[in-house]
Amino acid sequence: EDLVLDDESEEAKKSSEEAAAEFKKLTEWMKETLGDKVERVVVSKRQTDSPCILVTSKGGWSANMEKIMRAQAMGDNRAMEYMRGKRILEINSGHPIIQSLKATCESASP
């Protein structure tokens, strides 16, 4: 999250803004469906192979750190929930599954 590459061209920035606008209805529907399980749903700038990835928000524990903390015998679940942080779902706008979900979402909406 919050990774800014200086070498990103204006064309690439414009392309990612267009993708975000194109998939706005789908990302809103996914956020509504997932509710509190994710902080937000965004179109990924880094995805190429898989349909989506779930990333940790800034400052939260990674999935591996959560696994380690859950394995602790004296682990305090309240502290774990506090440090867990929210997840961000990044979708790959070029993946066929996401394209299909977008088409279904648009055809189902009035």
Secondary structure per residue as TSV (DSSP state, phi and psi in degrees):
chain	resnum	aa	ss	phi	psi
A	1	E	-	360.0	146.0
A	2	D	-	63.4	24.9
A	3	L	-	-83.9	122.1
A	4	V	-	-119.2	121.6
A	5	L	-	-102.7	124.2
A	6	D	T	-66.8	-25.3
A	7	D	T	-82.5	5.3
A	8	E	-	-71.8	122.3
A	9	S	-	-75.3	164.4
A	10	E	H	-62.1	-35.5
A	11	E	H	-64.2	-41.3
A	12	A	H	-66.9	-39.5
A	13	K	H	-63.3	-44.0
A	14	K	H	-64.1	-40.4
A	15	S	H	-62.5	-42.7
A	16	S	H	-69.6	-33.6
A	17	E	H	-67.1	-39.4
A	18	E	H	-65.4	-40.6
A	19	A	H	-63.9	-40.9
A	20	A	H	-62.4	-40.5
A	21	A	H	-68.7	-40.3
A	22	E	H	-64.7	-35.6
A	23	F	T	-100.9	13.5
A	24	K	H	-57.3	-45.5
A	25	K	H	-62.8	-42.2
A	26	L	H	-66.6	-45.0
A	27	T	H	-64.3	-37.2
A	28	E	H	-65.6	-42.0
A	29	W	H	-64.1	-42.4
A	30	M	H	-63.9	-42.2
A	31	K	H	-63.4	-43.0
A	32	E	H	-62.9	-41.3
A	33	T	H	-68.6	-42.9
A	34	L	H	-79.9	-22.0
A	35	G	G	60.7	-127.6
A	36	D	G	-77.4	-3.4
A	37	K	G	-71.5	-24.8
A	38	V	-	-130.3	150.3
A	39	E	S	-76.1	-43.5
A	40	R	E	-160.7	166.3
A	41	V	E	-121.0	126.9
A	42	V	E	-132.8	159.7
A	43	V	E	-82.1	126.9
A	44	S	-	-76.3	146.7
A	45	K	S	-99.6	-9.1
A	46	R	S	-116.6	-10.1
A	47	Q	-	-75.2	139.5
A	48	T	S	-132.8	-36.9
A	49	D	S	-103.3	-49.6
A	50	S	S	-90.6	158.0
A	51	P	S	-67.1	-31.7
A	52	C	E	-161.4	164.4
A	53	I	E	-137.6	153.5
A	54	L	E	-111.4	117.7
A	55	V	E	-115.3	157.6
A	56	T	E	-84.5	139.9
A	57	S	-	-68.2	162.9
A	58	K	T	-58.4	128.4
A	59	G	T	89.8	-9.7
A	60	G	S	-87.9	166.1
A	61	W	-	-72.0	148.0
A	62	S	-	-75.3	166.4
A	63	A	H	-61.3	-36.7
A	64	N	H	-67.2	-39.7
A	65	M	H	-65.2	-39.6
A	66	E	H	-60.5	-42.2
A	67	K	H	-61.5	-43.0
A	68	I	H	-63.7	-44.4
A	69	M	H	-67.8	-35.1
A	70	R	H	-66.0	-30.6
A	71	A	H	-76.5	-13.7
A	72	Q	-	-67.6	133.7
A	73	A	T	-64.3	-36.2
A	74	M	T	-102.9	23.8
A	75	G	-	-62.7	135.4
A	76	D	-	-98.0	113.8
A	77	N	H	-63.7	-31.3
A	78	R	H	-65.8	-42.7
A	79	A	H	-66.3	-36.6
A	80	M	H	-64.9	-41.6
A	81	E	H	-63.9	-35.7
A	82	Y	H	-66.7	-43.1
A	83	M	H	-84.6	-13.9
A	84	R	H	-58.1	-42.8
A	85	G	-	77.0	166.6
A	86	K	-	-90.8	161.2
A	87	R	E	-102.2	151.6
A	88	I	E	-119.1	124.5
A	89	L	E	-92.9	118.5
A	90	E	E	-105.1	123.1
A	91	I	E	-102.8	147.8
A	92	N	-	-93.6	106.4
A	93	S	T	-65.4	-17.9
A	94	G	T	-93.2	-5.1
A	95	H	S	-80.3	139.3
A	96	P	H	-57.9	-35.5
A	97	I	H	-65.0	-44.5
A	98	I	H	-67.4	-39.0
A	99	Q	H	-60.5	-42.2
A	100	S	H	-65.9	-43.0
A	101	L	H	-60.9	-40.6
A	102	K	H	-62.0	-46.1
A	103	A	H	-62.8	-42.2
A	104	T	H	-65.0	-43.3
A	105	C	H	-62.6	-42.4
A	106	E	H	-70.4	-35.8
A	107	S	H	-75.4	-27.5
A	108	A	H	-80.7	-24.9
A	109	S	-	-82.5	143.4
A	110	P	-	-73.6	360.0
